[in-house]
Amino acid sequence: MDLLREEQRLWITTRDETALEASLKYKGGTQEHLEYVAVLANLTEERCYELVEEYLS
């Protein structure tokens, strides 16, 4: 469980950095925040499927 917790903490950092990077192409525009949130949502969905496959299969 400790290993999973640490892995998740690292993943969250990577997720946030990826979303920020993607949103920068719209910096200052109305689309910036929407892109950030959309990338967060997509990456989180992908991570959920990864965790299900790894721990519930």
Secondary structure, DSSP 8 states (H G I E B T S, - for coil): -HHHHHHHHHHHHHHHHHHHHHHGGGTTSTHHHHHHHHHHHHHHHHHHHHHHHHHH-
